Amino acid sequence: MPGRITVALLFGGRSSEHSISCATASGVLSAIDRERFDVIPIGVTRDGAFVLETDDAERFRLNPDALPSVEDNGSRVHFPVSAASREFTITRDGVTRSLGDVDIAFPILHGPFGEDGTIQGLFELTGLPYVGNGVLASALGMDKHFTKTVAEAAGIAVAPWVTITRTGWSDDRDGWRSRAGVIGLPAFVKPARAGSSVGVSRIDTWDELDAALEVAFAEDDKALVETGISGREIECGILGGRRGGVPRVSVAGEVVVSNGGFYDFAAKYLNTPGVDLVCPADLDDDVLAEMRRLAALAFEAIGGSGLARVDFFLTPTGFVLNEINTMPGFTPISMFPSCWLASGVSYPELITELIELGLEASR
C-alpha cells in the first residue's frame, strides 16, 4: 500500500479574492482524505508573507458578516532551497525547524499572485509537483483579453470587446470612448486580471464608462469593455485526462438570476436573493454535447491541465465563451464541485483526483 502523501495547502494571497481563497481552504481542510493525506496549511497574508496556519476548517469558513483572512502570526514558511530538496522549513521567534518533505503543493489561490502563473513559476523553479494548471495556462486563463484572443483563434465564439489600459485611457479618453462606442449596450466593464466579479460594472449608457473604468482600474491596469450577451449562463467543470488522455467535462450547471442584476461578488458569495445555482442544468443531449466539446476545446487551447471551470452564455445562435477559470471557487457549494457531484464525483473524491493528477504530471 502506498505511503501517506504530504500536501502543502496554500491559500489566502495578495489578491482581492483573499477571503474566497480562505473559504476554499475551509472546504478542502474539512473534506480531504485524512487516511491518505497529511496536510501542511500554509496561509499567504495580504502582504504576501507565507505563514504556518492552523489545520482548522472552521476558522476559515465563509461568514458574510466577517470574511475569513490569513493574519500574520509571526511565523515564516520557507520553500525548498533547491530543486534537489522537498523540505519545507519554518522560522518562528528566531528558531528554524523542519516541516518535513512535501510531496505536492495544492495552491487554492484565486486571482493575481496565485492563479496567474506566478506561484506556479515558483513551484517549477523549486521542482515541486503541484495541483492544477501550469504557468502558461494559468496566465492565459487569468487574463481575459488573452483568453478571448486564444479562444477566438480556436474557433470559439466570444463577446465583442475592446481592451483599454490605464495609461491609454489617461492619454486619450476621447479616442478610447470612440473605440468602445462600437460595442453594443448594455456593456460590461471588467478588470482584465481579476476574478469573482470583483471590479465588474454593467453600463447602460456611455456616460457611465468613466466611473466603471475607475472601478476596474482599481483592480488592474488593463480593462475590457465587452458587449453584454443575452443568454443563459451555463458553466461546467473540467478535469484533465489521465496519462495524457482527453479532458473530462462534467454536466452543466446554470446560474439563474431573477433579481434583475448580474452574477456579481455578492451574488456569488453573500447569499444575494434572486440568484440560484441549478445543477444539472436543463439541456438537451445535443446541446450538452456541444457545450462539452467547446469546453474541452477551450481547455486544450490554453494548454490546460488539472482543472478548470468554463463559463458560457447560451444564446439562440449557440454558445458564447465568457471565461476560463483555472482555479475555480472550490467550496463544497461552488459550481465546480457541484457540477462534478452531479456527474458522480463526490467532493472528497474530487480533491483526491486533483492531487493524483498533479502527482502524475510530475512523473
N, C-alpha and C positions, 0 to 999 in steps of 0.2 A: 504493500500500500504506500503511495507517495507520502512524503513528509509534509508537515504543515508549511503553508506559504505565508510569508510576511508581506503585508501590504502597507505601503505608506499612503495614507489617505490625505490629500491636500485640499484645503477648502478655505473660503474667505476671499482674500485677494484685494487688489487695489482698485478694482472697477466699481461702478455704481451698482453692480449686481452682487456685491459682497454678501448681503443678508440672504439672498436667494441661494447662493452657494452654501452658506451655513445650513439653511433648511434642507438642502440636498444632502449634506453630510449627516444630518439627523436621520434621514430616511435610510441611508446606506449603513450607518452605525447600528441601526435597530434591526436590520434585515440580513446583513452579511452572515454567511455560514460560519459560525464560530468553531465548528468542528474541523473546518479545513483551513481557516484563515486567522492569522494573528494580525491585529491592526495597530499601526502607529499613527495616531491622529495628529497631523501637522497643520496648524492654523496659520494663515497668512494675514497679518494685520492690514489695515487700510494703508499703512505706510510701507508695506512690503516686507516686514520682518517675519521670519519663519520661527514659530514658537511651538513648543510641545503642548498640545491641548489635552483635556480630559476626555476619556472614552465614554462620553455621556450623551446619548441621543437626545434626552430631554432638554439639555442645556441649549441645544441649537434648534429646537422645534420652532416652526414659524408661528409667530404670535403677532397679529396685526397691530396690537397695542404697544408692542415692544419688539421690534425686529431684532433677530439674533445677530451677534457680531463676534469677531475674534478680538480679544483685548490683549494688549502687550503685558504678559506676565513676567517679563524679565528673562525668560529662557531664550536660547538661540539654538535652532537646529541647523546642523551643517551637513551638506551633501557630501558624498564620497569625494576624496581628494584627487582621484583619478579614475579612468575607466577600468583600471585593474582591480578596483575595490567596489564592494556594495555596502560598505559600512557607513551608517549614519551616526553622528555624534551629537551630543547636546552640551551646551555650556550654560551653567546657572550658578550665580554667586561666585564667579571666578573659577569654578571647578568644571572640567570637561570629562564626560564619561561616554561610553559607547551605548548606542541604542541597538546594536547588532546589525547584521546584514539584512538588507531589504531585497526581496525577490522582484517586486514590481511596484511602481507608483501608480496611484489612481487619482488623477487630477480632476476633481469635480469643481473646477474653477470656471466661472462664466464671465464672458466679456474680455476686454483688453487685459493683457498681462497674465493670461491663463488659458483662454480659449483661442487665442490668435496666433499660436505658434511659438510664442516666447518661452513659456515653460517647457514646451516640447523640445525646443532647441537646447535647453539646459539638460534635459534627460538624454538627448542624443550626445551631447558633449561628454557626459559622465558615463555613457554606456549603460544606462539604466532602463530596463524594459518598462513600458508604460501602457496604460489603457487609453484607447481612443485614437484619434487621427494624428497623422504626422505633421511636420512643420508646414509644408505647402498647403495641404488640405485645410488645416486649421486657419491659416492666414487667408486663404481664398474664401472659406465659409464665413469668416468674421467680417470681411469687407463686402458690403452689399453691392458696391459698384462692380467689383471683380467677380462676385458670384453671378451677377446678371450677365456680365460680359462672357464668361465661360459657358454659362447655360445657353445663352443665345447662340453661341458658336456651335453648341452640340445639337441645335435644332429644337430647343425647348422654349416655348413662348414665355416672355416676361413682360411686365408692365412697362410702357414707355417711361423714360426717366432722363433727368438732367442732373449731373453731379457738379456741385459748387464747392470750392474751397473757401476757407475763411479769408485768405489773402485776396483771392479773386473777387469775392463779394465786396471786400473793403475798397478795392481799387476801381471797380466798375459795376456799381449796383444797377445802373440803368441798363447796361448791356446784358447782365445776367437776368434781370427781370424780363427782358425781351426774349431771351433764350428759353426761360422757364415758361413763358406765356404760351408756348406751343403745346404744353402739357394740359390735358383736359382737367376740368374741375368737376367734382372736388378732387383735391390732390393731398398727398401725404408728404410731409417733410420729415426726414429721418436722419439721424447720425449715421454715417457710413459704417462705423465700427462700434456698435453698442447693441445690447440685446434687451430682452424682457420689455420691449416697447418703451424703454427709457429714452426721453428726449424726442418722442414722436408727437407730431401735431397734425391734425386734419385742418385743411384750409378750404373754405368755400368761396372766398374772393381773393384776388391777388393783393388786396390791401393788407391781408393777414400774413403775407410772406415774410416781411421783415422780422416780425415778432417770432414766427415759427423757426426761422433760421437761427435766431439768437438762442432759442431753446436747444436746437440741435447742436449748435457750435459750443454749447456748454459741455457737451459730451465728447465732441470730436472736432477736428479742424476741417473735416470734409463732410458734406451733407448731400443727401439725394432729395430731389423733388420728383415725385412719382405719381403718375396718374392713378387715381382711385379706381379700383376694379370692383365692379358689382358682381358678386357671385357667392357661392357657399364657400366657407373657409374649411378646407379639408387638409388634414395632416396625417402623416404616417411615420412609423419608426423604421429604421434600417439597422441591421446587424451585418457586419462584414462576413463574407463567406469563409468557411473553414478551409484551410490548406489551399488558399488561392481561389476558392470557388466563387460563384456569383453571389452578390449581396442578397440577403434575405429581407423581405419587406413585409411589415405587419399589415393587418387590416387597417382600414381608415378610421380616423376619428374626426369629429366635426365640432367646430366652435360655433355655437348658436347664440347670437347677440340679439336680444329682443328689447333692449332699453334705449335704442336709438343712438348709442355711442359706438365705440370700436373696442377691439380687444387690447386695451392698454395695460399698464403695470397693475393698476388697482383691480382691473377685471381678472387678471391672471392670478393674483396672489392675495387679494384683500377681500374676497367674497363679495364682490360687487353684485347686487341684484340684477337679474335680467341677462346673465351670462352663464351658459351651461356648456359643459363638455360632454358630447354624446359619442360613445364608443361601444360597439362599432357603428359607424355612420351607415345610413340607409342608401346604399349604392347598388345599381345593377351590376351583375357579374362582369359585363364587358367594360363598364366604366371603372370598376375596381381594378380590373386587369390593366387598363391603360394607365391609371394612377401608379400602380406598382412598376410598370415599365418605365415611366418617366422618372419616378423617384430613384430607381436603380441607375438610370442613365445619368441623372444629375450627380449622384453619389460617385459614380465612376468618373464623371467629367472633372471633378475636383481632385481625383486621386484619393477618395475617402477610404478609411479603414476603421474598424472597431464599431462605431455607431454614428448615427445622425438622426435628426428629425427633419423631414422635408415638408414644407408647407406650401399649399396650393390654394388658388381660387378656382372653383369650378364654375365656369361661365357657360352660357348657351352654346358657345363655339368650342368649348373644350377647356383643358386645364391651363392655368397661367401660374408659373412658379412665383412664389412670394420670397422664400428664403430657404437656405440650408443651415441648420443649426448643428454644429459639430460637437457640442456638449450641451444637449438639451436639458431643460429642467428635469430633475430626476427624483423629486419627492414621490412618495407612493401614489399620490393622486394626480401627478403630472400627466400630460398627454402621452409622452413617450412610453413610460411603463404601463399606462392604461391600455394603449394600443397593443402592446405585447401580451398583457394579461388576457385581452380579448382574443389574442392569437394562440393562447395556450401556454404562455411562458410566464411563470409567476415572478414577482419582484425579486425574491432571493435567487431564483434560477437565473434571472437576467443579470444580476450582479456577478454571479459565478461565471456565466458565459463571457461577459466582458473581460474579466480577469484572465480567463483561459485564452481568449483571442489575443490579448496583449502579450501573454507569455509565448504563444505560438508564433507571433510575428517576430519575436526576438531571437528565435532559434535559427 
